[in-house]
Amino acid sequence: MNRQPELTEKTRRAITDAYWKLLMNREKLSVISISKSAGVNRSTFYQYFIDMEDLRDKAEMQMLEDVKKKISQVFPQGFPMSLKDFAKIYAGILEDEGEKLFFIISNGLNSGFVDKLKVFYAPIFTKLFGLDEDMPNFDYALTFSISAISGVVSKWYQDGKRLSLDELLYNCYWLVSSGIFGFAQMKPYSEA
């Protein structure tokens, strides 16, 4: 039996896990530091990644794929109709998988990651709001939503996550779906 694919995946994951660990601990990121943290040789790093930019790109994509996989497991039949139910269930997904996503968002998005978020969230966005990706100016609505939610998540991080995750998601949904004026008129989360 050939175990090489399993070992290859394990090694690649060890390198990306080391990347996230060092990044989120705000430690120096280099091929040497990541290789050392992953317990591999520097030459092994280059067997999996072209350079640090390639590692960042693939680590971000893998993180989004991990979240997508969890979403498809939790919502196999589509999203619940209740906003509160969606916020609570999605909060659980992000509690397990989202720390990396929150970290990237709270530390300033690079334009490449914004594009990845748009591709990733477009299908979710269309289902939650009943929109069609072919509608005029869809990209503007999606960009606005990603920017607004990213700003709110950054604020949440800066405030030490004082709101629960499901409260944060509930408030994000209201802000995006009804704007500031609608949000100002909504009942507090505890009464919803």
C-alpha positions, 0 to 999 in steps of 0.5 A: 500500500502506498502511503505517500499521498497521506504523508504528502498531505500531512507534510503540506498541512504541517507547513501551513499549520506552522505558517498560521501559528507563526502569523497569528503569534506575530512571529517572524515569517520566513521559509526558515522559521516556518520550516523549523516550526513545521519540523521539516527541512528548508528544501522540503518547504520548496517541494510544496511551495514556490515561495512565501507568497505561494504559501500565503495564497495556498494557506488562505485558500485551504482555510476557506476550503475548510470553512466551505467543507464545514458549511456543506456538512452543517447546511447540506439542504441549504440555509435555515430561514430564521436569521437567528438560527443561521447566525447561531449555526454559522457562529458554531462553524466559525468558532471551529474554523474561523479564527484564521479568517478573523485574524486575516480580516482584523489585520487588514485585507490584502486585495487578493484575499478580498477577491477570494472572499468574494468568490467564497461568499458570493453563493452564500450571499445570493442564498441569504439575500435572494439575489442573482449573481447575474443581476446588474451591479451584483459585484458592488453589493457583494463588495459593500457587504464584504467591506462592511462585515470586514470592518465590523469583524475588525472592530469586534477583534479590537474590542476583545470579542465582547459580543458573542459570535452569534451576536456579531453575525446577527448584527452583521446580517442586519447591517448588510441587509437593512443598512444603518437606518434599518439597524437603528430600528431593530430590536436588541439581539436578546429580544429577537 
